[in-house]
Amino acid sequence: MSDRHDPYSGIRNPLVRAYAGGRAAAVLGNQIISTAVGWDLYERTHDAWALGLVGAFELAPVLVLMFYAGNAADRYPRRNILIGAHALLTLVGLGLIAATQLGAGVPVVYACLVFVGVARAFAAPAGGAVIPQLVPPEQLANANAWMSSSYEIAAISGPAVGGLLIALTGSAAWAYAVGALGQLVFVLALTRLPAMRPPPAREHHDSRELFAGIAFIRRNPIYLAAITLDLFAVLLGGAVALLPIFAKDILHAGPVGLGVLRAAPAVGALTMALITTRMRPWREPGKVLLAVVAGFGLATLGFGLSRSIGLSLFCLFMTGAFDAVSVVIRATIEQVITPDALRGRVSAVNFLFIGFSNELGSFESGATAALFGPVASVVAGGLGAIVVTGVVALTWPQLARIGALHTLTPADARDAEESAVRTAAETGP
């Protein structure tokens, strides 16, 4: 049996295991802090707009720093960048504890979230470019499935632990403390990885080399279609930001119920990710991607209309299951077609438009919920995700025609980088 059919091929590498375990601890911490921040802000303000602003404050520094962070990930050891970013997230957790214990106002919480955005701006492109340095291309899809599995285990535990800590202590302080500890564990795990420098890149004096990632994506319609599909689907179809409202005012589930609701998509994603590790490569992954994003929209629509905790949990479970398949396909497309010299900058664009679409979606959901109500916001988002699927299928028909992911090949690294930089210099970002 070839490596690509071995369900454990991607996780046999001890460096991948160390990275996956540490990253899971960091994700656990992020989820706990996110749950605590949402509950704390809504308890203080009883305002959906306050929840929407969480995404806005985290997104603002990303918009400013992301292209510089991507360029740094193509110039310096990515492990070192990750260590610095997660050390900053550890300090943010401690700052939130101090804000809670000292009774600081809501603006202080938002100030801490700005630093969360700064840290994640640098962590995302570096983290997205690490795994391809550790495994060969034929093992990337399996490695991504295992990375997704470890991520979802943490995502399942995080909201539940966060909600339970709040319920037991009546305060967000202990949740923030555990969240900070998770970041510190990742920092320690990262020290086990070698400080691998990206391959030397030719020097370019035009500052537009920062935008070479955008130029590369423009010239690759398959990846452009995949990234557009995920961007608008998650932007329009995300309901997680409004879960504090649904838990308290619609489903009457309380803080523990909030933790369970937030964990439901992760349970679905973990289930599907583990199934994916056992599956042979998809023959037509583009068609699978279109189908699962449409399914994501339908599940979101069902959650918005539900008044039953059981049905709501099932719909959230399905959003996670569909999203897990989408993540593996899109991440593998990115990694196999991108030369290593450009991976940091391409990963930066990916995170800006995909990784932070959740935060931007939080702002959109909070704003529309404040104007039209939470139910209308979620239902309209689910419908929008379905419409986007149809538009992408018609605009980029080549996406549905791609073959198995491992058969896609990267362009020559030097030619690809020079072409992308030249295109960026000629056309701008």
C-alpha positions as CSV (number, residue, x, y, z in Angstrom):
1,M,0.0,0.0,0.0
2,S,1.4,3.4,-1.0
3,D,2.0,6.1,1.6
4,R,-0.9,8.2,0.4
5,H,-3.3,5.4,1.2
6,D,-1.7,4.9,4.7
7,P,-4.1,6.5,7.2
8,Y,-1.1,7.3,9.5
9,S,1.4,8.5,6.9
10,G,1.1,12.1,7.8
11,I,1.4,11.7,11.6
12,R,4.3,9.2,11.7
13,N,6.8,12.1,11.6
14,P,7.7,13.0,15.2
15,L,8.1,16.7,14.2
16,V,4.5,16.7,12.9
17,R,3.3,15.1,16.1
18,A,5.1,17.7,18.2
19,Y,3.7,20.5,16.2
20,A,0.1,19.1,16.1
21,G,0.1,18.5,19.9
22,G,1.4,22.0,20.7
23,R,-0.9,23.6,18.2
24,A,-3.9,21.7,19.8
25,A,-3.0,23.2,23.2
26,A,-2.9,26.7,21.7
27,V,-6.2,26.1,19.9
28,L,-7.7,24.9,23.2
29,G,-6.5,28.1,24.9
30,N,-7.9,30.2,22.0
31,Q,-11.3,28.6,22.2
32,I,-11.5,29.0,26.0
33,I,-10.6,32.7,25.8
34,S,-13.0,33.3,22.9
35,T,-15.8,31.7,24.8
36,A,-15.0,33.7,27.9
37,V,-14.7,37.0,26.0
38,G,-18.1,36.4,24.3
39,W,-19.9,35.6,27.4
40,D,-18.3,38.3,29.5
41,L,-19.0,41.0,26.9
42,Y,-22.7,40.0,26.5
43,E,-23.1,39.8,30.2
44,R,-21.8,43.3,30.6
45,T,-23.6,44.9,27.6
46,H,-26.5,42.6,26.5
47,D,-25.8,44.0,23.1
48,A,-25.2,41.9,19.9
49,W,-23.1,44.8,18.5
50,A,-20.6,44.3,21.3
51,L,-20.1,40.7,20.0
52,G,-19.7,41.9,16.5
53,L,-16.9,44.3,17.5
54,V,-14.8,41.4,18.8
55,G,-14.1,40.4,15.2
56,A,-13.5,44.0,14.1
57,F,-10.9,44.6,16.8
58,E,-9.1,41.4,16.0
59,L,-9.2,42.0,12.3
60,A,-7.9,45.6,12.3
61,P,-4.2,44.8,13.0
62,V,-4.4,41.9,10.5
63,L,-5.3,44.3,7.7
64,V,-2.3,46.4,8.6
65,L,0.3,43.7,9.2
66,M,-0.6,40.6,7.2
67,F,1.5,41.3,4.1
68,Y,4.5,42.2,6.2
69,A,4.0,39.1,8.3
70,G,3.8,36.9,5.1
71,N,7.0,38.5,3.8
72,A,8.7,37.8,7.1
73,A,7.6,34.1,7.0
74,D,9.5,33.9,3.6
75,R,12.6,35.5,5.0
76,Y,13.1,34.1,8.5
77,P,12.7,30.8,10.3
78,R,8.9,30.2,10.6
79,R,9.3,28.4,13.9
80,N,10.8,31.5,15.6
81,I,8.0,33.7,14.3
82,L,5.5,31.3,15.8
83,I,7.3,31.3,19.2
84,G,7.1,35.1,19.3
85,A,3.5,35.3,18.3
86,H,2.3,32.7,20.8
87,A,4.4,34.2,23.6
88,L,2.4,37.5,22.9
89,L,-0.8,35.5,23.1
90,T,0.3,34.2,26.5
91,L,0.7,37.8,27.7
92,V,-2.7,38.7,26.3
93,G,-4.3,36.0,28.4
94,L,-2.6,37.4,31.5
95,G,-3.8,40.9,30.5
96,L,-7.4,39.7,30.3
97,I,-7.0,38.2,33.8
98,A,-5.8,41.5,35.1
99,A,-8.7,43.4,33.4
100,T,-11.2,41.1,35.0
101,Q,-9.8,41.1,38.4
102,L,-9.3,44.9,38.5
103,G,-12.8,45.6,37.1
104,A,-11.5,47.3,33.9
105,G,-14.0,48.5,31.4
106,V,-15.1,47.0,28.1
107,P,-12.5,49.1,26.1
108,V,-9.7,47.3,27.9
109,V,-11.0,44.0,26.7
110,Y,-11.1,45.3,23.2
111,A,-7.5,46.6,23.6
112,C,-6.4,43.1,24.5
113,L,-8.2,41.8,21.4
114,V,-6.1,44.1,19.2
115,F,-2.9,42.3,20.4
116,V,-4.6,39.0,19.7
117,G,-4.9,40.2,16.1
118,V,-1.3,41.3,16.0
119,A,-0.1,37.9,17.2
120,R,-2.3,35.9,14.9
121,A,-1.3,38.1,11.9
122,F,2.3,36.8,12.3
123,A,1.4,33.3,13.5
124,A,-0.9,32.4,10.6
125,P,1.4,32.7,7.6
126,A,4.3,31.1,9.5
127,G,2.1,28.3,10.7
128,G,0.6,27.7,7.3
129,A,4.0,27.2,5.8
130,V,5.5,24.9,8.4
131,I,3.9,21.5,7.5
132,P,5.1,21.5,3.9
133,Q,8.6,21.7,5.2
134,L,8.1,18.6,7.3
135,V,6.4,16.1,4.9
136,P,6.5,15.3,1.2
137,P,3.7,16.4,-1.1
138,E,2.0,13.0,-1.3
139,Q,1.5,13.0,2.5
140,L,0.2,16.6,2.8
141,A,-3.5,15.7,2.5
142,N,-3.2,13.0,5.2
143,A,-1.1,15.3,7.4
144,N,-3.7,18.1,7.0
145,A,-6.4,15.7,8.0
146,W,-4.6,14.7,11.2
147,M,-3.8,18.4,11.9
148,S,-7.5,19.1,11.5
149,S,-8.3,16.2,13.8
150,S,-6.0,17.5,16.6
151,Y,-7.4,21.0,16.0
152,E,-11.0,19.8,16.4
153,I,-10.2,17.8,19.6
154,A,-9.1,21.0,21.1
155,A,-12.0,23.0,19.6
156,I,-14.4,20.5,21.1
157,S,-12.8,20.7,24.6
158,G,-12.2,24.5,24.6
159,P,-15.7,25.9,24.6
160,A,-17.0,23.3,27.0
161,V,-14.1,23.9,29.4
162,G,-14.5,27.7,29.1
163,G,-18.3,27.5,29.7
164,L,-17.8,25.1,32.7
165,L,-15.1,27.3,34.2
166,I,-17.4,30.4,34.0
167,A,-20.3,28.4,35.4
168,L,-18.2,27.1,38.4
169,T,-16.4,30.4,39.2
170,G,-18.9,33.0,38.1
171,S,-16.0,34.8,36.4
172,A,-13.9,34.7,33.2
173,A,-10.6,35.0,35.0
174,W,-9.9,31.2,35.4
175,A,-10.9,30.7,31.7
176,Y,-8.3,33.3,30.7
177,A,-5.7,31.7,32.8
178,V,-6.1,28.3,31.2
179,G,-6.2,29.9,27.8
180,A,-2.8,31.6,28.5
181,L,-1.4,28.2,29.7
182,G,-2.3,26.6,26.3
183,Q,-0.3,29.2,24.4
184,L,2.7,28.6,26.7
185,V,2.5,24.9,26.0
186,F,2.7,25.5,22.2
187,V,5.7,27.8,22.7
188,L,7.5,24.9,24.5
189,A,6.5,22.4,21.8
190,L,7.8,24.7,19.1
191,T,11.3,24.6,20.6
192,R,11.5,20.9,19.5
193,L,11.3,21.9,15.8
194,P,14.4,22.9,13.9
195,A,14.7,26.6,13.0
196,M,14.4,25.9,9.3
197,R,15.0,28.9,7.0
198,P,13.0,29.2,3.8
199,P,14.9,28.8,0.6
200,P,16.9,31.9,-0.3
201,A,14.9,34.3,-2.4
202,R,16.3,36.8,-4.9
203,E,16.3,40.3,-3.5
204,H,13.8,42.7,-4.8
205,H,13.9,46.4,-4.0
206,D,10.3,47.1,-5.1
207,S,8.1,47.2,-2.0
208,R,5.3,45.5,-4.1
209,E,7.1,42.2,-3.5
210,L,4.9,42.1,-0.4
211,F,1.9,41.5,-2.6
212,A,3.5,38.6,-4.6
213,G,1.1,36.2,-2.8
214,I,-1.9,38.0,-4.2
215,A,-0.3,37.9,-7.7
216,F,0.4,34.2,-7.4
217,I,-3.2,33.5,-6.4
218,R,-4.5,35.6,-9.3
219,R,-2.6,33.4,-11.8
220,N,-4.0,30.2,-10.3
221,P,-7.8,30.1,-11.0
222,I,-8.3,26.7,-9.2
223,Y,-7.0,28.1,-5.9
224,L,-8.6,31.5,-6.5
225,A,-12.0,29.6,-6.8
226,A,-11.4,27.6,-3.7
227,I,-10.4,30.6,-1.6
228,T,-13.3,32.7,-2.8
229,L,-15.7,29.8,-2.1
230,D,-14.5,29.5,1.5
231,L,-14.3,33.2,2.1
232,F,-17.8,34.1,1.3
233,A,-19.4,30.9,2.6
234,V,-17.8,31.4,6.1
235,L,-18.4,35.1,6.0
236,L,-22.1,34.7,5.3
237,G,-22.8,31.4,6.9
238,G,-21.1,31.7,10.3
239,A,-23.4,31.6,13.3
240,V,-20.8,31.1,16.1
241,A,-20.5,34.8,16.9
242,L,-24.2,34.8,17.9
243,L,-24.2,31.7,20.0
244,P,-24.3,33.6,23.3
245,I,-27.6,35.2,22.1
246,F,-29.0,31.8,21.0
247,A,-27.9,30.1,24.2
248,K,-29.3,32.7,26.5
249,D,-32.4,34.2,24.8
250,I,-33.6,31.7,22.3
251,L,-32.6,28.2,23.5
252,H,-32.4,29.1,27.2
253,A,-29.3,26.9,27.6
254,G,-27.1,29.0,29.9
255,P,-23.3,29.2,30.0
256,V,-22.8,25.4,30.0
257,G,-25.2,25.1,27.1
258,L,-23.2,27.8,25.3
259,G,-20.1,25.6,25.7
260,V,-21.9,22.6,24.3
261,L,-23.3,24.5,21.3
262,R,-19.9,26.0,20.5
263,A,-18.4,22.5,20.7
264,A,-20.9,20.9,18.4
265,P,-19.3,22.1,15.1
266,A,-15.9,20.8,16.4
267,V,-17.4,17.4,17.1
268,G,-18.7,17.3,13.6
269,A,-15.4,18.4,12.2
270,L,-13.4,15.9,14.2
271,T,-15.7,13.1,13.2
272,M,-15.3,14.0,9.5
273,A,-11.5,14.6,9.8
274,L,-11.0,11.2,11.3
275,I,-13.1,9.7,8.5
276,T,-11.0,11.6,6.0
277,T,-7.7,10.1,7.3
278,R,-9.1,6.6,6.3
279,M,-10.3,7.7,2.9
280,R,-8.5,7.2,-0.4
281,P,-7.8,10.4,-2.3
282,W,-10.9,12.1,-3.8
283,R,-11.0,11.6,-7.6
284,E,-12.9,14.8,-8.1
285,P,-12.1,17.0,-5.1
286,G,-13.4,20.2,-6.8
287,K,-16.9,18.8,-7.0
288,V,-16.7,17.6,-3.4
289,L,-15.6,21.1,-2.3
290,L,-18.7,22.7,-4.0
291,A,-21.0,20.1,-2.4
292,V,-19.8,20.5,1.1
293,V,-19.9,24.3,1.0
294,A,-23.5,24.1,-0.2
295,G,-24.2,21.6,2.7
296,F,-22.6,24.1,5.1
297,G,-25.1,26.7,4.0
298,L,-28.1,24.3,4.4
299,A,-27.0,23.3,7.9
300,T,-26.6,27.0,8.9
301,L,-30.1,27.7,7.6
302,G,-31.4,24.9,9.7
303,F,-29.7,26.2,12.8
304,G,-31.2,29.6,12.3
305,L,-34.7,28.2,12.1
306,S,-34.4,25.7,14.9
307,R,-36.0,26.2,18.4
308,S,-34.9,22.8,19.7
309,I,-31.6,22.3,21.4
310,G,-31.3,18.8,19.8
311,L,-31.9,20.0,16.3
312,S,-29.6,23.0,16.8
313,L,-26.8,20.7,18.0
314,F,-27.3,18.5,14.9
315,C,-27.2,21.4,12.5
316,L,-24.0,22.8,14.1
317,F,-22.5,19.3,14.0
318,M,-23.1,19.2,10.3
319,T,-21.6,22.7,9.7
320,G,-18.4,21.4,11.3
321,A,-18.5,18.1,9.3
322,F,-18.9,20.0,6.0
323,D,-16.3,22.6,6.9
324,A,-13.7,19.9,7.8
325,V,-13.7,18.5,4.3
326,S,-13.5,22.0,2.8
327,V,-10.5,22.8,5.0
328,V,-8.5,19.7,4.0
329,I,-9.1,20.2,0.3
330,R,-8.4,23.9,0.2
331,A,-5.3,23.6,2.4
332,T,-3.8,20.8,0.3
333,I,-4.5,22.7,-2.9
334,E,-2.6,25.7,-1.5
335,Q,0.4,23.6,-0.2
336,V,0.9,21.5,-3.4
337,I,0.7,24.4,-5.9
338,T,2.8,27.0,-4.0
339,P,6.6,27.1,-4.2
340,D,8.2,27.2,-0.7
341,A,9.8,30.6,-1.5
342,L,6.2,32.1,-1.7
343,R,4.4,30.0,0.9
344,G,4.6,32.6,3.6
345,R,3.1,35.3,1.4
346,V,0.5,33.0,-0.1
347,S,-0.4,31.8,3.4
348,A,-0.8,35.4,4.6
349,V,-3.3,36.0,1.8
350,N,-5.1,32.8,2.7
351,F,-5.4,33.7,6.3
352,L,-6.5,37.3,5.6
353,F,-9.3,36.1,3.4
354,I,-10.1,32.7,5.0
355,G,-8.6,32.4,8.5
356,F,-10.0,35.8,9.5
357,S,-13.3,35.4,7.6
358,N,-14.6,34.0,10.9
359,E,-13.7,37.3,12.6
360,L,-15.0,39.4,9.8
361,G,-18.1,37.2,9.7
362,S,-18.5,37.8,13.5
363,F,-18.6,41.5,12.8
364,E,-21.1,41.0,9.9
365,S,-23.3,38.7,12.0
366,G,-23.3,41.1,15.0
367,A,-24.2,44.0,12.8
368,T,-27.0,42.3,10.9
369,A,-28.3,40.8,14.2
370,A,-28.4,44.3,15.8
371,L,-30.3,45.6,12.8
372,F,-32.6,42.6,11.9
373,G,-32.4,40.2,14.8
374,P,-30.2,37.1,15.3
375,V,-32.5,34.6,13.5
376,A,-32.8,36.7,10.4
377,S,-29.0,37.2,10.4
378,V,-28.2,33.4,10.5
379,V,-30.9,32.4,8.0
380,A,-29.8,35.0,5.5
381,G,-26.2,33.9,6.0
382,G,-27.1,30.3,5.2
383,L,-28.9,31.2,2.1
384,G,-26.0,33.4,1.0
385,A,-23.6,30.5,1.4
386,I,-25.7,28.4,-1.0
387,V,-25.9,31.3,-3.5
388,V,-22.1,31.8,-3.4
389,T,-21.6,28.1,-4.2
390,G,-23.6,28.4,-7.4
391,V,-21.8,31.6,-8.4
392,V,-18.3,30.1,-7.9
393,A,-19.3,26.9,-9.8
394,L,-20.4,29.0,-12.8
395,T,-17.5,31.5,-12.6
396,W,-14.7,28.9,-12.3
397,P,-15.9,25.7,-13.9
398,Q,-12.4,24.3,-13.9
399,L,-12.6,23.8,-10.2
400,A,-15.1,21.0,-10.7
401,R,-12.7,19.3,-13.2
402,I,-9.5,19.0,-11.2
403,G,-8.2,15.5,-10.5
404,A,-6.8,14.0,-7.3
405,L,-5.0,16.5,-5.1
406,H,-1.6,14.8,-5.1
407,T,-1.5,15.1,-8.9
408,L,-1.4,18.9,-8.7
409,T,2.1,20.2,-9.0
410,P,3.9,23.5,-8.0
411,A,5.4,25.8,-10.4
412,D,9.2,26.2,-10.5
413,A,10.0,28.1,-7.3
414,R,12.3,30.8,-8.8
415,D,10.2,31.4,-11.9
416,A,7.0,31.5,-9.8
417,E,8.4,34.0,-7.4
418,E,9.9,36.3,-10.0
419,S,6.6,36.2,-12.1
420,A,4.5,36.9,-9.0
421,V,6.7,39.8,-7.9
422,R,6.7,41.2,-11.5
423,T,3.0,40.9,-11.7
424,A,2.5,42.6,-8.4
425,A,4.9,45.5,-9.4
426,E,3.0,46.0,-12.7
427,T,-0.6,45.8,-11.4
428,G,-0.3,46.6,-7.7
429,P,-2.1,44.7,-4.9
